[in-house]
Amino acid sequence: MTTLSACPACAAAPLAESMAQREIAKADVILSLPTIHCAACIGTVERSLRTMPGVEDARVNLSLKRVSVRTRTLTDAALVARLRDAGYQAHPMDSAVLDNGNDPEGQRLLVKLAVAGFAMMNVMLFSVAIWSGAADSTRDLFHLISAAISLPAVLFCGQPFFASAWSALRVRRLNMDVPISLAILLAAGMSFYEVLNGGLHSYFDAALSLTFFLLVGRYLDHRSRRTARSAARDLAALEVHSAHKLVQGSTQTVPVSDLRVGDVVMIPTGVRVPVDGTLISLEATTDRAFLTGETAAIRSIMGNPVQAGEINLGAPFKVQATAVGADTTLRRVAAMVEMAENSRNSYTALADRAAAIYAPAVHLLALLAFLGWAVLGGDLRQALNVAVAVLIITCPCALGLAVPAVSTAAIARLYAKGFLVKSGTALERLAEVDMAMFDKTGTLTVPASKAVRNLLTPAQQAVVRALAQSSTHPVSRAVLAALPAGEAATLSNIIEVPGRGVQGLGPDGLAQLGGGGWLGADFDGPGLRIGCAPAIALPLSENLRSGAQAAIDGLRTMGLRPGIISGDRAAVVTPLADALGVADHQAGITATAKHDRLQALADGGHRVMMVGDGLNDAAALAAAHASVAPSSALDAARNAADIVILNDSLADLPLLIRVARATTRLSKQNFAIAALYNCIAVPVALAGLATPLLAAIAMSVSSLTVLVNAMRIRRVR
């Protein structure tokens, strides 16, 4: 395949590939370089940095799009500024977090895999010579050399299986690694016995082949499982570890861990925001691609929320912290990815239970095979050969890989498409849904502000800012965006009432921002009431969320019946439902009513997917068979949902269902592959037609087949 380079320098640089694969060395500073793309970029970046006084060395890794800089005197900001002057975007990354993600377990498996492969190929050479006619002293010498190579290699490379098996046996239980370890040790031990007694046959090649192919499967499974963890680690590496805190008009550089809610932080140009907060400068331009996937710059005005991890693309601005540390959006996203990786679905549990039954059954089968051949045939060596072949050929690797291989590949596929899968059982449950119920405001629609500033006095605008800044509901954000920049009023006891609005205590009494019905007014839209004064309507319009129509049409084509349940008035819900072609819609219902509606559908035999974003949706999301929330949702909704949509569009919802269905289908196929393999292989081994070597090859092929079948999830479109 011919690859066209992004610039002529790539084609002209013969060392581009090797330069692209260089490992990042230990360094004081690691910077992310999202815009580099060729060998010329490597040279430019390295020269720009190396010519700076105080830089000892700089090395670029093109594959990872990172540069490691060894310096004792320069700050991240100085390096970022130098690269920006050279025409490259650069963002600091935490080298400690990245070093912690070097994957020592994967490296250990890879070393053992290499040793097993080397030993297997060398022993195969001697085996081929013996099969070709080497006899007597030559055969015995080759057997001894094979033993000298094989025994240390088996003991070293089989450690992952031996350690796991011993851990299980110590607590008097069986796992999949018990028969695996027994098969490896018996094959090696029996071969060593044959060598010591001048036997004609040894099966060191079988023991090494078994170990090698098992390690291949174990390593591939490890790499597949590590995808989501890598994403979480990269997100964590984007966290800022120092911040510019404003104290009485002066700027102090402090660790981010020392920041508290309410602190004011200055964000220089090109630096990531270290906290979730409220913008208190007049405006700001940021890059939010890490969270939403949106490449366009985001313009915010005073009072708008700003999230940790956003990059300042414009002039320096100030943020007042509303969430720090583990409570920030960036940290919660990383935690969600980790949760997706660590969760287990019911098929996996089923596989574990099957393996717990399978292991003693295999041992019993091998024992019966040995006794049968020993009694009926009278040849103990042949009986032992058959028993070892049975143990090897029935190693439950394919069974154990059947579901984890598929689910981890599916989670990685969905993450790349903008979905965070928080629950391992979510994919199984999503594959079973037959209805899709949507909230309206903030889910199917997003509010668009009208000119509300002329309806309020400056004092009233200050109250609205204070209330709206304390809410992440789309309506609150739209009202806030409609107001001019200014100071917020000082309110106390600000709380958000699910499905109603937000309220707080001020000098003039209780201030409420919410629906007209909640305010006791005769209008339905959002409004403001302060004390005993009449409520003031704050008219807003709504726009259909991007991809909403495509999502509804796609789900309907797949056999899912769409519906809308909303707390909004019927005069707004009905036209929207008609425009989307949704016949099942219900308006003016509370959070409790939403929950009850979903419960009633479940009692009627339906399996419902709920898509919602507000506090009034949290109970319904938890009650649904499967649930989805946009990234703009409130914390309660995101926590209750199984899956979070990271971008602003709903267009890929049908893809989510297709991937979920494919996950279930491929998991069942993998179980079928494992079952079919055993139905064919076990009788062959019991009949004495499979040597330990052939058994090892057959077992390994079945495991690799399961892994390859799991990778088909990437083809789902």
N, C-alpha and C positions, 0 to 999 in steps of 0.2 A: 504494500500500500504506500502511495506517495503522500508525503505530508508537506503542505505548503506552509512556509514559515510566515510569521507576522511581519517580518521585515527582512531585507536582503542580508543583513548581518548574520541572521540565524543560519541561512543556507551556506554562508561563507565560512562559518566557524566550525571546523572539524571536531572541536572538543566540546561543542555545545551540550551534547547528551551527557558526557561525563561531568561537566560543570553543573548541569541541572540536578544531578543525583548526589551531589556532595552532601555530606552530613554537616549539620550545624555544630560547630565546636562549642565548648564551654565558653560563655561570654558574660560580660557584665550587663549587656543590653541586647534584647532581641526585638526587632521591629517587623511588623507585618507590612508587606509591599504588595498591595492588591493589584497594581497596574503594571508590574513587570511582566514581560512575555517572551524575551529572547536573550541570546548570549550577549548582544550589544548592551542590553539593559544591565546585565551582570557587571560588565566592565565599567560602565558609567557610574553605577551605584558604588562599587568598591573604590573607584578612583576618587569620587567625591568625598567619601568618608575618610579614606586613608590620608588625604592631604590636609585634613583638619588637625591642628595641634592638639595633642592629647589622645588621639586615636592610635592604638597600638596595632590593631588589625581589624579587618572587616571582610566577612565572607558571606556570599549570597547563596541560598539554596533555591533554585528556580522552581523545583517541584513543589516545595512548601510555600513559595513566595514569601520568604523571610530572609532577613539579613542579621547576622550575629556580629556585634561590635564589641571589641575588647577596649575598654577605656576606664581610666581611674578618675578622670576629672570632669568629663562632660555629662550633661544631663540628657534625659530623653528628649526634652523640648529642643535643645540645641541640635541634636541629630536629626530630629523631624524637620526642623527649619532648614537645615542644610539640604536634605533630600527634596524638600518642597521647592527650594530654589533651583535644584537640578531638574525639576519637572516630574517628580514622583510623589505619589501619596505614600505616607508612612504613618503607622500607628504603633505605639508601644504595646508589647506583650509581656506577660509575666514569665520570665525564664524559669523560675522555680516551679511553677505549675506545669510548664512544658517538660522540664526535666523529670517531674514526677510521673509523666505520661510516657516514659520511654519503653514501657511494656516489657519489663524483665521476664514475665512469665512467657510471653511470646518468643523472646530471645532464647530462653532456656529450651523451649520446645523445638525451636529451629536448630539449635546446636545438636540436640539429641536426634532430630530428624536427619541431619547431615551425617552424623556418626553412624546411624543405623543404615543409611543408604550406602555409605562408603564400605562398611563391613559386609553388607549384603552382596554388593557387586564383587568384592574380592572373594568371598566364599563361593559365590556362583561360579567363578572361574575354576576353582578346584572341583566343584561338583560336576561341571561339564567335562572336565578331564577324567573324572572317575566314571561318569556315564559313558564316556567314549572308549573305555576299555582299560584304564589304568588298574593294575591288579597288584596283589601281594604287598611288598614293602612300599611301593610307590603309593598305592591306595592308602595304606596305613599312615604314611608321612603326610599326605594331603589331608587326611582326617584329623591328624594332630594339629596341623597348621590351622585348619578350619576351627578347631576347638579353641586354639589360642586366640584367634580373632573374635570368635563368636561369644564366648562366655563373658569376657569383660564388657563387650558391646551390649549384650542383652541385659546384664546387670545395671549398666549405666543408663541405657536408653529406655529401659522398662520402668524406671523409677516413678514416672507419673501414675502408672497403673498399679504398681506394687504399693505405693504409699496410700493410694485411695482404697485399695482392697484391704490393707492392714487396718486402716482407720475404721472401715466397716466391720471387719471381723472382731476388733477389740470391743465393740459395743454389741456384739452378737447379732449382726444383721448381714445381709448379702446385698451387694450392689453389682452393677454391670462389670466392674473391674475385677471382681473375684474370679469369674470363669476366664476372663481375659488373661489375668496373671497366671492362673493355673495352667492354661494352655501354653503360654510362653515358657514357663518354667519346666513343664513336663516335656515339651519338645526339646528344649536344650538339655535337660537332665537325661532323658532317654538317649539322646544322641551321644552324650558324654559317656554313658554306660556302654553303648555300642563300641565306641572308640577304645575304651579301656579293655574290652573283651574281644577286640579284633573283629568286630562285626563287619558285615559287608555294606551296611547302609547306615548313614547318619542323616539327621534332618536339621542341621544347623541352618541351612538355607531357609527352611520353613520357619524356624524360630525368628530369624532376622527379617524375613519377608513379612511375617505377621506383625512384628514390632514396627517395621518401617511403615507399612500401610495404615496401621492403627495410628501412628504418629501423624501421618498425612491427614487423616480424618480429624484427629484431635486439633491439629494446628489450623486447618481450614475452618473448623467450627469456632475456634478461639478468635480468628480474624473476623469472622462474620459477626460474632457476638460483640466484638470490640468497636464496631462502627458507631453505635450510638454513644458509647463511652467516649470515643474520640471527639464527637461533636460536643459533648458536655465539657470536655477538657479544654477544647478550643474556645468555647464560650467563657469558661472560667479564666482562661489566659487573657481575655480581653478586658478583664476587670482592672480598673485603675487602682494603684496601691498608694498613691500620694495625691493630695488635693491642695488647692489654694483657698484656704479658709479666710473669710473677711472678719476681722475682729476690730471693732471701733475704728473703722476706716482704713486699717492697714491689712496687708495680706501676709498670712503665715502659711508656710508649707508644712502640712501635718499628714500623718498616716490616715488613710481612709477609715481604718478601724476606730480612730478617735472621733470621727464625725458623729453627730447626734441629730435627731429630727429637729428641725428649726434652724440649724446652722445655715449660713449663707456662703456659697462656694462660687468662686470665679472660675470660669471655664475658658482657658486660652484657645486661640485658633489652632485647629488640628488635633486637639486633645479630646479624649473620650470623657463623657460625663460620668462621675464616680458614684452618683446617688440618683434615686428617683426624687423628683422635686417639682416645684412650680417656678416657671420663668418669671423673674422680677425685673429683668431688663425690658426695654421696649419691644425688642424682637430678637429672633435668633434663627439661623439656618443650620439644620443638622442633617446628618445621614443616619437613617434608621434601618438600613438594609439588613443588619444583623438579626432584626426581630421580624420584620414584615416581608423582606425580600424585595421591597420597592427600591429601585435604583435612583429615582428622582429625589432631589433635596426637599426636605420638609421645612416649611416656614412656620414659625410659631410666634405668637405675640404674647405680651405680658399676661400672666395668669394661666397660660396653657401648661399642661403637664409635660415634663421632660423626663426621659427614662435613662437609667444607667446603661452605658454602652453606646449611646448615641455619640456621633462625632461632630464637633463644632466645625462647620464649613465656612463660617463667616467671621464677623468681629467677635471679640470676647464678650461673654454675657454672664449674668449672675443667676444662680438657681438657689432657691430655698429648699432645703432637704425635707422631704415628706417620708422617705423610706431609706434606710441605710443597711449595709451588711447583707445578711441573708434575706432581708425583706425586699430587696430591689428586684426589678423586673428581670435583669440579666441573670441574677442568681436563681430566681424561680424557674426561668427557662432551662437553665442548666440542670436544676433539680428534677424538672419534668423529664428531661432526656434520660437522666440516670434512673428515674423511676420506670421509664419504659424498658430500659435494658434489664433491670433487676426483677421485673415482674414475671410471673409464670402463669401460663394459661392452663385450662383444664386438660387439654390434650397432653401437655407436658407432664402433668401430674399423672394422667392415665398411663403414659409411657413409663414413668418411674414405678408405678404400681405393677405394671406388666413385667418390668425388669425384675422386681422383687420376687415375683412368682417364677419368672423365667429362669433365674439363676439356679435355684435348687432343682428345677426340672431338668436343666441341662446336666447338672452334676449326676443326677439319678440316671439320666439317659446314658451318659458316658460310663457309669459304673455297670449298668446292665449290659452295655455293648462289650465291655471288658469281660464280664463274667460269662456272657453268652459265647464269645469267641474262645475264651479259655477252656470252658467246659466242652463245647461241641468240637472245637478244632484242636484243642490240646497244645496250641502254640502260644506261649505267654507273650513272646515278642510281638507276634501278629496281633494278639488281643490288645496289647498296649498301644500298638500303632493305630488300631481302629479307635480306641478310646481317645487318644490324643487328637486324631482327625475329627472326631465328633466334637470335642471341646473347642477346637479351633474354628470349625465350620459353623458352629452355633453361637459364636461370640455375638452378643446382642448390640453390636455397634450401630447397625442400621436402625434398629428399634429406638435406641437412645438419641440418634440424630434426626429422627423423622420429623419432629415438630420444631425443636430449637433452630434447626437450620433454616426452616421456612419462615418462622416468626421473626427472627432477627433480620433476615434479608428483607422482609416486608416492612419492618419498622424503619430500616435504613432507606428503603425506596420511598416511603411516605415522608420521611424527614426531608429528603431532597426535594420533594414536591410541596413543602410548606405545611406539613402536618406533624404535630407532636403527639405521639401515641403514649398516653400516660399509663394505660393498663394493658397488660398482656392479654387479658381476656377480651379486650375491646374488639379485636379483629374477629375473634370467633363469634361474638355477639352481633357485630355489624353485619356479618355474612348472613345472619338469620332474620334481619329486620324486613318487615313488609309494609311499614308506614313511616313517613317522615313528617314530623310536626315542627313547625317553625314559629318562633316568636317574631313579632313584626318590628318594633322599634329597636334599632341597633343591630338587628340581624338581617332581615330582608330589606330594611330601609335604614338610611343614615340621615340624620337631620341636617338641613341646610338653613343657615341663619338668614333672617330678614332684618330690616333696619329697626331694631328695637331700642336703640340708644335714645331716640327722640321721645320715647314714651316714659323715660325715667329721669328723675333729677340726679345730679351728681351724688348725693347722699344715698339714694336708692341704688344707683349703679355700684357704689362701694359695697353695699349689703349683698347685692347679687354676686359680686366677685367673691366675697368671702364664702358664700354658700356654694357657688358653682365650683370653686377651686377645691372644695372638700369632697366632690363627687366625680367619679369617672364615667357616669352615665352619659351616653351620646347626647341627650337633650341638654344636660348641664354644660357639656363642652360646647355645643352649638350656641347656647345663650351667651356663654363667656366669650366666644369668638366674635359675637355680634357687638360687644361693648368696646368702647375705646380704651386705650391703655390708661391705667390709673391705679390708685391705691385701694386695697381692700379694707372694709370696715373690720373693727375688732369685735368678734362674736365669741361666745362661750357655749359649751355643751352642744357643739354641732354634731348631729347624728343624721344618718340616712335611713328613711323609712322605706322598706322594700315595696316597690310598685307604686309609691306615692310621691316621694320627693325628699328634700333635705331641709332641715330646720336648725335654728340656733337662737341663742338669747343675745339681744343687743340692748342698747340704751332705751330704745322705744318699745321694748317688749319682744315677744316671740316673732322671729322672722322666718317665713316659710317660702321655699321655692319648689313648686311642683305642679301637679295637675289641678285644673280648675275645680273638679269635684272634691278633691282633698282640701282645697282652700275655702270651700263653701260658696263658690262663685257659680255664675250661670254660663260660663264658657268651659270648653272641654280641653283646650290646649294648655301649655305651661303658663304659669303666672307667678306673681309675687304678692305676698301679703306681709305687712309689717304692723305688728300690734293689732289694734282694732280698726285700722284704716281699711277701706275697700280693696279687694284684690285687683291687681293690674294684670291684664292679659299680655303675654309676651309671644306674639305670633311667630311661629316657625313653619317652614315648609319641610317636606321630606323628599329625598331622592332615593330611587331604587338602588340597592347595593350592587356593585359590579358583580356580574356573573349570576345574579339571583334567578333570572329567567332561564338561563342555560342549565342551572342546577335543578330547577323544578322540572324542566322538560326532560333532562337526562335521567333523573330518578324515576319519573313516570314511565319512560321507555324501558327501564330495567324492571318494571313491575311493582315499584313502590308507590303507594297512594299518598300524595302530599296533602298537608293540612296546615292551617294557621290558627294559633291560639294566642290572643293578645289581650292585654289590659286596656288597650286603646278603645275609643268609641267606634261603634259600628259604621258611622258615616265615613270613617277613614279606612277601616279594615275591609269593608265590602268592596269598594272600588279597586283596592289593591289586589284582593283575591280574584276579582273578575279579570283584571289585567293580566294576572299570572296564570289564569285558567285553573284556579284552585276552588273546587266546589265545597270542600269541607273547611269551614272557617267559623271561628267563634270570637266574639269581641266582648270587651268590658269585664273580663274575668280576673279574679285575684290570684295571688300566688298559690293559695290553698286550692282554688278551683282548678288551676292548671295541673297541679299534682293529682287531684282527684280524677280529672279527665284522663290522664295517662294511666292511672291505676285501673280505671274502668275499661279502657282499651285493652290493657294487659289481661284483665279478668275475662274479657271476651275472646281471648286467644290471639290477639295481635301482639306483634313484637315491634315496638315503636322506637325510632331514632328521634331524639329531641335535639333541636338546634336553637340555642338561646344564649343571651348575654347578660341579663340583669339579675339583681338580687331576687326579683320575683320569679326568675326561672330556675333558681338553684334547686329547689325542691323537685321540680319537674325533671330537671336534668338527672338528679339522683334516682328518681323513680323510673326513668326510661330504661328500656332494654339496652340501649347504647346512646351516648350523648356526645354532642359536639358544641364547642363554644369558639367564637372568634377571638383573636388576640386582644381586641378592644374590650372584651367582657370584664365585668367586675371580678375581683379575686374569688368571691364566693362561687360565681358561675364557673370560672376556670377550674377551681378546685373540685367542683362537683362533676365536671365533664370528664369523659374518658379521653377525648381527643381535642386538641386546641389547633385552630387554623391560624397559621402565622402571618398570612397575607390578608389583604382586604377583600379578596374576591371569593365568591362561593362556587365559581365555575368548576372547580376540581372535586366537588362533593361526589359526583358519580364515579370518578376515578377511585376515591376512597372506598366506596362500596365494592367496586370491581377488584381492587387489591385485597380487600377482606375476604371476598368470596374465593379468589384465587388462592389465598393462604389456606383456607379450609380445604379446598380441593386438593392442593399439592400435599398438605399434611396427610390426608387420607390416602393419596397415591403412594406416599412414602411408607405408610403402614402396610399397604398392599404389596409394595416391592419387598419389604422385609419379610412379610408372611410368605410370599411366593418363593423367595430365595430359600427359606427354611424348609418349605414343603418339598422342594427339589433336592436340596443339598443334604439334608439329614438322612434320607433313605440311602443315598449314594455312599455316605460315610459309614452308615451301619452295615452296608453290604461289603465293606472293605475295599471299595473301588476308588477311594480317594486317599492319596497319601497326605501326610501332614503338609507338604509343600503345596499341593493342589488345593487343599482346604484353606490354607492361608491366602492364596491368591483369590479364591472364590469369595471368601469373607470380605477381603479388602475391596474387591470390585463392587460388592453390594453396598458397602458404606459409601464409596465414592459416587455410586449411582444415585444414592439418596441426596448427597450434597449437590451434585450437578442438577438434579431435578428441582431442588430448592431454588437454585439460581434462576430458574425460569420465571420467577416472580418479577424479575426486572423487565420482562417483555410485555407486561400488562400495560396497556395504554388506555 
